């Protein structure tokens, strides 16, 4: 039984920014995208702020080393945004890099050592080709049992997917439904990699469905398209192309302030009321494959700290590096009992107008997954949704006051869960 | 004028361990060395502890990505030492990686979210050859002004050295004296890369001088040897081979506990009473080359938090990636006025029996510089010295109750300073 954790001082998100996610030329650096995200953040802080008041930069990044042949990027970014000599730190926990940076920033403000921290992340992945990127990401696996066996992450998540299918009767169409929902949402998000402008079949179909006002779970045309092995080839069965998140470039950041000064920045701060983190073994050592234990543990810590239950959450951003990852997270976070998330998926419960909207920004699937940027990218979306500033994808029901983010590193060897409240 | 920082709750070091620093075969992983360091730590905690009580692992590492083709190493290490599902995070700020991990661990305990944190670092550098390692390290420089200009770190520190020589009349022999002192100390340290067993000329000379009881500043034979361009070639003038720290493999760790529970682990906890961190520009943008501004700022934060002055410090570990770096740190930390450290060096003030012993473990110069392990490696030495457990290199004067560590990332773009007290 883990100890009950608490924070010494409250913390709020008072500003947020995202670069456009997508494929940028080789000459564009990850730090250039961070500057773009930071500029958006600056204009989001309605009462304004002096960058000189930022006490520290907490930056997530999986491997500028292998992607950009650059290390020690945190002070370089601090320099670009004009906050030298403030402390600047890079955090790495695979795909949970900026989730961890965000959580550590909360902890630091809570300790009293800092009052205002800029937390974010960046990744410039597309300097390498898809095979090379796949190899870089596979370096986050176990060098004893996984890498030598030729595993890559589509294979790892395919294993989780087949375990889930065997245990609960989950069907490939359930994965497809999640992909359709997320592409639908992404088509409404101008920052998404697969936004409304990209000449992509899936996007055009989603956009056309939006126009027709079609509810996602009944998109028969799309389902037919997704079963077509030419349009949607198998990557690692049952994961097909449209079950995999996109390799892209991007950056994200949020401005965090101590609770007592949060309203100096904005009248609509979003408070962080719970945070949890846990680690797990590599796949071969786990007792259960159809679930990620670290998600359950991190979520329990966050719920207990926040004093809320899974049923209180009104909107969530969960780590859908693959569609199966979203499904498993829905269960491990306690939104649905094991094996029962499919029912919600089939009934469209997680679409924008559903009971519990999930990945309203398109998720990693359609918004894109520039690794280091993804964790804080989720926080940016919850911030916008809880403030009612998410534009055409804004969740419209009145009581959206409690949101959750779930960020996973690798196959869930690191999980970070955060809970947010509008007061 | 920076804000005065303080910690909410006191923190102490209650255990420490180091792997042997040196060159290991390719089959040995950085995480294997961490296990070695952790086992030493376990035996250093005299009242014992249950590894299950460790709340989190904070791990420094510059680039397992490029050195070992491995990312997400923190949960992998957590798994090796049996503390899954506890949170595990990798920190990277170039050569200050574990200095930053250590500081963040202090902040986390201070916040109240954790009570017991394992902070450490590791690096397995020697899978690559010296040219490749030099290129990896150079990736911590500015991609605009430094890398394209063909700079490497010996060149950067040679620039700082010549600036110091021009401004203060510092002589190459002053750098050599620092190298002799550190090799002398290293020869007394069984964990050092250049310990008493390595068949190395410099080591043999130092060991023989130890036997003869010679005081370092008067080692005429050694000075002659160091001027020999064959034995001690110029790397980047005025930095010669024996002015440069060693490329090697190693790991370090310390167990940190909240002040109120520290004596459950040991009757001799060493308290962390001050910590500071700052960043700086790349070299081309700095106004002053003979000094590192971030050291001054980080030190000021740490001194103010601790309520002590530089003259109160009884022993220090400073970042001597090159001999000039130690000299500049001695001035920037306030131990000596600008241009006056050379006087102390010439008078042997910083040797084991001097007024202010510095780098008693051999420093990065002779103990070795396995990048990610170095910052916490310094803490391990201060912990041992303040407890009177440093063996043949133990500083003997009675009042050694206040120690300092200074860890630099790259050319001082990141600096972390910590202050320790025996009570």
Interface residues (C-beta under 8 A of the other chain):
Chain A: X3 X5 X6 X7 X8 X29 X55 X56 X62 X63 X65 X66 X69 X70 X71 X72 X74 X75 X76 X78 X79 X84 X85 X86 X87 X88 X89 X90 X91 X92 X93 X94 X100 X104 X107 X108 X110 X111 X112 X113 X114 X115 X136 X139 X140 X141 X142 X143 X277 X278 X279 X280 X281 X282 X285 X293 X294 X297 X409 X410 X413 X414
Chain B: X3 X5 X6 X7 X8 X29 X55 X56 X62 X63 X65 X66 X69 X70 X71 X72 X74 X75 X76 X78 X79 X84 X85 X86 X87 X88 X89 X90 X91 X92 X93 X94 X100 X104 X107 X108 X110 X111 X112 X113 X114 X115 X136 X139 X140 X141 X142 X143 X277 X278 X279 X280 X281 X282 X285 X293 X294 X297 X409 X410 X413 X414
